[in-house]
């Protein structure tokens, strides 16, 4: 699982930097071929083919890992699959152990202009009822 997380993170970085650079090179088509050693659109097409192939392999590996974990009675679930006792435990654990470590910032969404790169951001919305 850790390797899959690292792979995903590296792929995100690859798209942010390398793919973005090749896309920008499309604007300078004749010179771009000399700089990057090929037609930018063809390079983007090859990247897309490779990413699709890697995505399929990623999914297969993930499913294999989940299957092996289930054989050991380890399950990956989401919050909708928790019973009431489990929900209570998770909620209590979050409030006692996780929330104190967070640095909350209450900001209207319209004022958010920058999200730090590689930061883990927890967001939620709160709806207030007016009597």
SULPEJO-V123876 format. One record per residue. N is the residue number from 1. RES is the residue in one small letter. SS is DSSP state (H for helix, E for strand, L for the rest). OMEGA is omega in radians with two decimals (999 if undefined). Layout:
BEGIN
n:N res:RES ss:SS omega:OMEGA
n:N res:RES ss:SS omega:OMEGA
END
This chain:
BEGIN
n:1 res:x ss:L omega:-3.13
n:2 res:x ss:H omega:3.12
n:3 res:x ss:H omega:3.13
n:4 res:x ss:H omega:3.08
n:5 res:x ss:H omega:3.11
n:6 res:x ss:H omega:3.11
n:7 res:x ss:H omega:-3.14
n:8 res:x ss:H omega:3.13
n:9 res:x ss:H omega:3.12
n:10 res:x ss:H omega:3.12
n:11 res:x ss:H omega:3.08
n:12 res:x ss:H omega:3.14
n:13 res:x ss:H omega:3.11
n:14 res:x ss:H omega:-3.14
n:15 res:x ss:H omega:-3.13
n:16 res:x ss:H omega:-3.02
n:17 res:x ss:H omega:-2.99
n:18 res:x ss:H omega:-3.11
n:19 res:x ss:H omega:3.10
n:20 res:x ss:H omega:3.12
n:21 res:x ss:H omega:3.13
n:22 res:x ss:H omega:3.10
n:23 res:x ss:H omega:3.11
n:24 res:x ss:H omega:-3.14
n:25 res:x ss:H omega:3.12
n:26 res:x ss:H omega:-3.14
n:27 res:x ss:H omega:-3.10
n:28 res:x ss:H omega:-2.97
n:29 res:x ss:H omega:-3.06
n:30 res:x ss:H omega:-3.12
n:31 res:x ss:H omega:-3.09
n:32 res:x ss:H omega:-3.13
n:33 res:x ss:H omega:3.13
n:34 res:x ss:H omega:-3.06
n:35 res:x ss:H omega:-3.04
n:36 res:x ss:H omega:3.04
n:37 res:x ss:L omega:3.11
n:38 res:x ss:L omega:3.11
n:39 res:x ss:L omega:-3.10
n:40 res:x ss:H omega:-3.12
n:41 res:x ss:H omega:3.10
n:42 res:x ss:H omega:3.10
n:43 res:x ss:H omega:3.11
n:44 res:x ss:H omega:3.11
n:45 res:x ss:H omega:3.11
n:46 res:x ss:H omega:3.10
n:47 res:x ss:H omega:-3.13
n:48 res:x ss:H omega:3.11
n:49 res:x ss:H omega:-3.12
n:50 res:x ss:H omega:-3.12
n:51 res:x ss:H omega:3.10
n:52 res:x ss:H omega:3.12
n:53 res:x ss:H omega:3.13
n:54 res:x ss:H omega:3.10
n:55 res:x ss:H omega:3.10
n:56 res:x ss:H omega:3.12
n:57 res:x ss:H omega:3.09
n:58 res:x ss:H omega:-3.13
n:59 res:x ss:H omega:3.14
n:60 res:x ss:H omega:3.14
n:61 res:x ss:H omega:3.13
n:62 res:x ss:H omega:3.14
n:63 res:x ss:H omega:3.10
n:64 res:x ss:H omega:3.13
n:65 res:x ss:H omega:3.13
n:66 res:x ss:H omega:3.12
n:67 res:x ss:H omega:3.12
n:68 res:x ss:H omega:3.10
n:69 res:x ss:H omega:-3.13
n:70 res:x ss:H omega:3.07
n:71 res:x ss:H omega:3.11
n:72 res:x ss:L omega:-3.12
n:73 res:x ss:L omega:3.04
n:74 res:x ss:L omega:-3.04
n:75 res:x ss:L omega:3.03
n:76 res:x ss:L omega:-3.09
n:77 res:x ss:L omega:3.04
n:78 res:x ss:L omega:-3.01
n:79 res:x ss:H omega:-3.13
n:80 res:x ss:H omega:-3.13
n:81 res:x ss:H omega:3.14
n:82 res:x ss:L omega:3.00
n:83 res:x ss:L omega:-3.06
n:84 res:x ss:H omega:3.13
n:85 res:x ss:H omega:3.12
n:86 res:x ss:H omega:3.10
n:87 res:x ss:H omega:3.13
n:88 res:x ss:H omega:3.13
n:89 res:x ss:H omega:-3.11
n:90 res:x ss:H omega:3.13
n:91 res:x ss:H omega:3.13
n:92 res:x ss:H omega:3.14
n:93 res:x ss:H omega:3.13
n:94 res:x ss:H omega:-3.09
n:95 res:x ss:H omega:-3.11
n:96 res:x ss:H omega:-2.98
n:97 res:x ss:H omega:-3.07
n:98 res:x ss:H omega:-3.06
n:99 res:x ss:H omega:3.12
n:100 res:x ss:H omega:-3.13
n:101 res:x ss:H omega:-3.13
n:102 res:x ss:L omega:3.05
n:103 res:x ss:L omega:-3.05
n:104 res:x ss:L omega:3.07
n:105 res:x ss:L omega:3.14
n:106 res:x ss:L omega:-3.05
n:107 res:x ss:L omega:3.02
n:108 res:x ss:L omega:-3.08
n:109 res:x ss:H omega:-3.08
n:110 res:x ss:H omega:-3.11
n:111 res:x ss:H omega:-3.13
n:112 res:x ss:L omega:-3.13
n:113 res:x ss:L omega:-3.06
n:114 res:x ss:L omega:3.03
n:115 res:x ss:L omega:-3.10
n:116 res:x ss:L omega:3.13
n:117 res:x ss:L omega:3.12
n:118 res:x ss:L omega:3.08
n:119 res:x ss:L omega:3.04
n:120 res:x ss:L omega:-3.05
n:121 res:x ss:L omega:3.04
n:122 res:x ss:L omega:-3.14
n:123 res:x ss:L omega:3.04
n:124 res:x ss:L omega:3.05
n:125 res:x ss:L omega:-3.12
n:126 res:x ss:L omega:3.11
n:127 res:x ss:L omega:3.14
n:128 res:x ss:L omega:3.07
n:129 res:x ss:L omega:3.12
n:130 res:x ss:L omega:-3.13
n:131 res:x ss:L omega:999
END
